[in-house]
Amino acid sequence: MITTKKTWLWIAVTFALLAGILYWLSSGRPEPYPPYLSESPSQTGIKAFYTLLEEQGVESARWDSKPSRLPEASGRQTLLMIEPFSTVSGAEMHQYEEWMEEGNTIWLMKNNPVGYFDTQVDYGILPAGETTVEDENGRTYTVEVQQEHRLQTKDSDDVLLSDRQGVLAFERSYGDGALIVGMNPDWFTNGMITDREHYEVITSILASEAEYSRIWFDEYIHGQDGFFAGLDVYPKWLIVFTLQLALFMLFFLWMQGKRFGPSFMPREAVVRFGDERLQALAAWYRKGEFYRESLAVQESYIRKLLQERFGVSSQASWEEIRHTLSYRLNDQDYQGWEKWTKTVEPLENVSVVEKKAFLDWSHTFDQMRKEVQGS
């Protein structure tokens, strides 16, 4: 009883120390955010743009599931894909395209969009930096460009944004919907959206999509899908408490069900499956002088091993076995097998075996067994 109380006391102390360590590690430190997240307040996040849309009454929401589950709704929807972290698979790309063909719009903003929706670029454009861009209506804006390449367009594409070096954004039809491809995702970030005229450029492109009913911010491309991503909405103290409770229940069930003390093997299992059975069987063969029968068992076992190892039929003669092994073994190993097989070959014509011959043949079979199991 005293031992049990001490055990529970140590468990309680361990849980208390663990809770204190977790709280110390999580307190007083700013939470790190990956870039381009719509919930990130850091300089690289886009929470400011998301919040601004909400304040302007624009219906916006985050999308953190697979593209196959994208919602179907009356009216045109826009999905913002800002600098995907992971590569979108071919099947997912096809699902995005099907969603656009149903009448929706995808706006992809990526520094280098090659590999997405058959987009290509022209490299070797110099220099990067501040530039003046022009939209489809002829209005000009001053922006910061990080790329030293420009987008390639098709004849059917509508150029939405360009400078003297080439195209920075275009729109392409997909069935009843459309695809907008642009570069410079940093224009959306909290640290750059108010610099120069980045916000004005973004809103000008949004204004061209006046038919949209809702704007989705795609967080699935940022690795936000899954069970653990949903834990971010809960306070850390609640997550720590739940973890402590789960560990406590695990220890409680373990203490209730564990049997302390040594584990012994039942004698019935030892006698039935252990060496005693084999020793008893061998003693019975020796006492009854069943030498020929014992050799037949050993020969059958060797043939089974040869069949498993070399594919030799268990019904083959020793001469046929030698012929097969001559192709499977090198000269040195084959010489040993040739000697052994010729030693046991006369056994096929012997019905009565003396003890001395039994020991000699048993020794040969034992050598054969060790060789085939060790090779």
C-alpha positions in Angstrom: 0.0 0.0 0.0 2.9 2.4 0.9 4.6 1.5 -2.4 1.4 2.4 -4.4 1.1 5.8 -2.6 4.8 6.5 -3.4 4.2 5.6 -7.1 1.2 7.9 -7.4 3.2 10.7 -5.6 6.0 10.4 -8.1 3.5 10.4 -11.0 1.9 13.6 -9.7 5.3 15.3 -9.3 6.3 14.3 -12.9 3.0 15.7 -14.3 3.5 19.0 -12.4 7.1 19.4 -13.7 6.0 18.6 -17.2 3.2 21.2 -17.0 5.6 23.8 -15.7 8.2 23.1 -18.4 5.6 23.3 -21.2 4.2 26.6 -19.8 7.7 28.1 -19.5 8.6 27.1 -23.0 5.3 28.6 -24.5 5.2 31.8 -22.5 6.8 35.1 -23.2 7.9 34.2 -26.7 6.3 35.5 -29.9 4.5 32.9 -31.9 6.3 32.2 -35.2 4.2 32.4 -38.3 5.0 31.1 -41.8 4.8 33.8 -44.5 1.7 34.6 -46.6 -0.8 33.3 -44.0 -4.1 35.2 -43.8 -4.1 34.9 -40.0 -0.5 36.0 -39.6 0.1 39.5 -38.0 3.8 39.4 -38.8 5.4 41.5 -41.6 5.3 38.6 -44.0 1.6 37.7 -43.3 -1.5 39.0 -45.1 -3.8 39.5 -42.2 -4.1 43.2 -42.9 -5.5 42.6 -46.4 -7.9 39.9 -45.0 -9.1 42.2 -42.3 -9.5 45.1 -44.7 -11.8 43.1 -46.9 -13.9 42.1 -43.9 -14.2 45.8 -42.9 -15.3 46.7 -46.4 -18.1 44.2 -46.2 -16.5 41.8 -48.7 -17.5 38.2 -48.0 -14.2 36.4 -47.4 -13.1 33.2 -45.7 -10.2 30.8 -45.3 -10.0 27.5 -47.2 -7.9 24.8 -45.6 -9.1 21.6 -47.3 -8.4 19.8 -50.5 -9.4 21.3 -53.9 -11.8 18.4 -54.5 -14.0 19.9 -51.7 -14.1 23.4 -53.0 -17.7 24.7 -52.5 -20.2 25.0 -55.2 -22.3 28.1 -54.8 -24.5 30.4 -56.9 -22.5 33.3 -58.2 -18.8 33.6 -59.0 -16.3 32.8 -56.3 -12.6 33.8 -56.2 -9.8 31.7 -54.7 -6.6 33.5 -53.7 -3.5 31.2 -54.0 -0.7 33.4 -52.6 2.8 31.8 -52.9 2.0 28.1 -52.4 4.5 26.3 -50.2 4.2 22.8 -51.5 3.9 21.6 -55.1 0.3 21.0 -56.2 -0.1 17.5 -57.6 -1.4 16.8 -61.1 -4.7 15.5 -59.8 -5.2 18.5 -57.5 -4.3 20.8 -60.4 -7.1 19.1 -62.5 -9.5 19.7 -59.6 -8.7 23.4 -59.5 -9.2 23.6 -63.2 -12.6 21.9 -63.0 -13.6 24.4 -60.3 -12.7 27.3 -62.6 -14.6 25.7 -65.5 -17.8 25.7 -63.3 -17.7 29.5 -63.3 -15.2 30.4 -60.6 -11.9 32.4 -60.5 -8.5 31.4 -59.2 -6.0 34.2 -58.6 -2.5 32.8 -58.3 0.2 35.1 -57.0 3.6 33.4 -57.1 7.2 34.7 -57.6 7.7 32.1 -60.2 4.5 30.4 -61.3 6.1 27.9 -63.7 4.5 24.5 -63.2 1.1 25.9 -62.3 -1.7 25.9 -64.9 0.7 25.6 -67.8 2.3 29.0 -67.0 5.6 29.9 -68.6 8.0 32.9 -68.1 10.7 34.7 -70.0 14.0 34.8 -68.0 16.8 37.3 -68.1 14.8 40.5 -67.5 17.0 43.1 -65.7 16.9 44.8 -63.4 14.5 44.0 -60.5 13.3 46.9 -58.3 10.9 49.8 -58.5 9.0 50.1 -61.8 6.0 51.7 -63.3 3.2 49.3 -64.4 0.1 49.8 -66.4 -3.3 48.1 -66.0 -5.7 47.0 -68.7 -7.5 50.4 -68.5 -4.3 52.4 -69.1 -3.8 53.6 -65.5 -0.3 53.6 -64.2 1.1 52.6 -60.7 4.5 52.6 -59.0 5.3 49.2 -57.5 8.3 47.1 -56.3 9.2 44.1 -58.5 11.4 41.4 -57.1 11.6 39.2 -60.2 14.0 39.3 -63.1 11.6 37.5 -65.4 8.2 38.2 -66.9 5.1 36.1 -67.8 4.5 34.5 -71.2 0.9 34.9 -72.5 -1.2 33.3 -75.2 -3.2 35.2 -77.8 -6.4 34.6 -76.0 -5.1 35.9 -72.6 -6.0 39.4 -71.3 -3.0 41.3 -70.0 -4.0 42.9 -66.6 -0.6 44.4 -65.6 2.6 45.1 -67.5 5.7 47.3 -67.6 8.3 48.0 -70.2 9.9 44.7 -69.6 6.8 42.5 -70.1 3.7 41.1 -68.5 3.3 41.0 -64.7 -0.3 39.6 -64.5 -2.8 38.2 -67.0 -6.2 36.6 -67.1 -7.0 33.3 -69.0 -10.5 31.8 -69.5 -11.3 28.4 -68.2 -14.7 27.2 -69.3 -17.2 29.6 -67.6 -14.5 30.8 -65.1 -11.1 32.4 -65.3 -7.5 32.1 -64.1 -5.5 35.2 -63.0 -1.8 34.7 -62.8 0.5 37.3 -61.2 3.8 37.6 -59.6 5.0 39.6 -56.5 3.0 38.0 -53.7 4.8 40.3 -51.3 2.4 43.1 -52.4 -0.2 41.4 -50.2 2.0 41.2 -47.1 1.5 43.4 -44.0 4.9 45.0 -44.5 4.5 46.0 -48.1 0.8 46.4 -48.9 0.9 50.1 -48.0 4.2 50.7 -49.7 4.2 52.6 -53.0 0.9 51.7 -54.8 0.6 48.0 -54.1 -2.8 48.2 -52.6 -4.1 50.2 -55.5 -2.9 47.6 -58.0 -4.5 44.8 -56.0 -7.8 46.5 -55.7 -7.8 47.4 -59.4 -7.5 43.7 -60.3 -10.2 42.9 -57.8 -12.5 45.5 -59.3 -12.2 43.8 -62.7 -13.7 40.7 -61.0 -16.8 42.5 -59.8 -19.0 39.5 -60.2 -17.5 37.5 -57.4 -19.7 36.5 -54.5 -17.0 35.4 -52.0 -13.2 35.5 -51.8 -11.5 32.4 -50.4 -7.9 32.5 -49.1 -6.4 29.2 -49.9 -4.4 28.0 -46.8 -4.3 24.4 -48.0 -1.4 25.3 -50.2 0.4 26.5 -47.1 0.2 23.2 -45.3 -2.7 24.2 -43.0 -4.8 21.1 -43.7 -5.0 18.4 -41.2 -6.0 17.7 -37.6 -3.2 19.5 -35.8 -3.8 22.7 -37.8 -7.2 23.0 -36.1 -5.5 23.0 -32.7 -4.3 26.5 -33.3 -7.7 28.0 -32.4 -7.4 26.7 -28.8 -5.4 28.4 -26.1 -2.1 26.8 -25.1 -3.2 26.2 -21.5 -6.2 24.2 -22.7 -4.0 22.0 -25.0 -1.5 21.4 -22.2 -4.3 20.5 -19.8 -5.8 18.1 -22.3 -2.4 16.5 -22.9 -1.9 16.1 -19.1 -5.3 14.6 -18.7 -4.7 12.1 -21.5 -1.3 11.1 -20.0 -2.9 10.8 -16.5 -5.6 8.5 -17.8 -3.0 6.4 -19.6 -1.0 6.0 -16.4 -4.1 5.2 -14.4 -5.2 2.4 -16.7 -1.6 1.1 -16.8 -1.5 1.0 -13.0 -4.9 -0.7 -12.8 -4.0 -3.4 -15.3 -0.3 -4.1 -14.9 0.7 -7.2 -13.0 4.0 -6.7 -11.2 6.4 -9.5 -10.7 8.3 -12.1 -12.8 6.7 -14.0 -15.7 7.2 -17.7 -15.8 6.9 -20.0 -18.8 4.4 -22.8 -18.1 6.0 -26.2 -18.0 3.5 -27.6 -20.5 4.8 -25.2 -23.2 8.4 -26.1 -22.4 7.7 -29.8 -22.7 5.6 -29.5 -25.8 7.6 -27.1 -27.8 11.0 -27.1 -26.2 14.1 -29.3 -26.5 12.7 -32.0 -24.2 10.4 -33.1 -26.9 13.2 -33.4 -29.5 15.4 -35.2 -27.0 12.7 -37.6 -26.2 12.0 -38.3 -29.9 15.8 -38.8 -30.5 16.1 -41.2 -27.6 13.1 -43.2 -28.9 14.8 -43.6 -32.3 18.1 -44.7 -30.6 16.4 -47.1 -28.2 14.4 -48.8 -30.9 17.4 -48.8 -33.3 15.3 -47.1 -36.0 18.4 -45.9 -37.7 17.1 -46.2 -41.2 13.9 -44.3 -40.4 16.0 -41.6 -38.7 18.2 -41.2 -41.7 15.1 -41.0 -43.9 13.8 -38.1 -41.9 17.2 -36.3 -42.1 17.4 -36.9 -45.8 13.9 -35.5 -46.3 14.8 -32.4 -44.3 18.0 -31.8 -46.4 16.0 -32.2 -49.6 13.4 -29.6 -48.4 16.2 -27.2 -47.6 17.8 -27.7 -51.0 14.4 -27.1 -52.6 13.9 -23.8 -50.7 17.4 -22.6 -51.3 18.2 -23.7 -54.9 14.8 -24.8 -56.3 15.8 -28.5 -56.5 12.9 -30.9 -56.6 12.6 -32.9 -53.4 12.0 -36.0 -55.6 15.2 -35.6 -57.7 18.0 -38.1 -57.4 21.3 -37.2 -55.9 22.9 -37.2 -59.3 20.3 -34.7 -60.6 20.9 -32.6 -57.5 24.7 -32.6 -58.2 24.0 -31.6 -61.8 21.8 -28.6 -60.7 24.3 -27.5 -58.0 27.1 -27.5 -60.5 25.5 -24.4 -62.1 24.6 -22.7 -58.8 27.8 -23.0 -56.9 31.5 -22.2 -57.4 34.0 -24.9 -57.8 35.2 -25.0 -54.2 31.6 -25.2 -52.7 30.6 -27.7 -55.3 33.4 -30.1 -54.4 32.0 -30.4 -50.9 28.5 -31.1 -52.1 29.8 -33.6 -54.6 31.6 -35.5 -51.8 28.6 -35.4 -49.5 26.0 -36.4 -52.1 28.1 -39.3 -53.2 28.5 -40.4 -49.6 24.7 -40.5 -48.9 23.7 -41.8 -52.4 24.1 -45.5 -51.5 21.6 -45.0 -48.7 18.8 -45.3 -51.3 19.5 -49.0 -51.7 20.0 -49.8 -48.0 17.1 -51.0 -45.9 19.0 -52.0 -42.7 21.6 -49.6 -41.1 24.0 -50.4 -38.4 24.8 -48.0 -35.6 28.3 -47.0 -36.9 27.0 -46.4 -40.4 24.1 -44.4 -38.9 26.5 -42.1 -37.1 28.6 -41.6 -40.2 25.6 -40.8 -42.4 24.1 -38.6 -39.7 27.4 -36.6 -39.5 27.3 -36.1 -43.3 23.7 -34.9 -43.3 24.6 -32.5 -40.4 27.4 -31.0 -42.5 25.0 -30.7 -45.5 22.4 -29.0 -43.3 24.9 -26.5 -41.8 26.2 -25.7 -45.3 22.8 -25.1 -46.9 21.5 -23.0 -44.0 24.7 -21.0 -43.8 25.0 -20.3 -47.5 
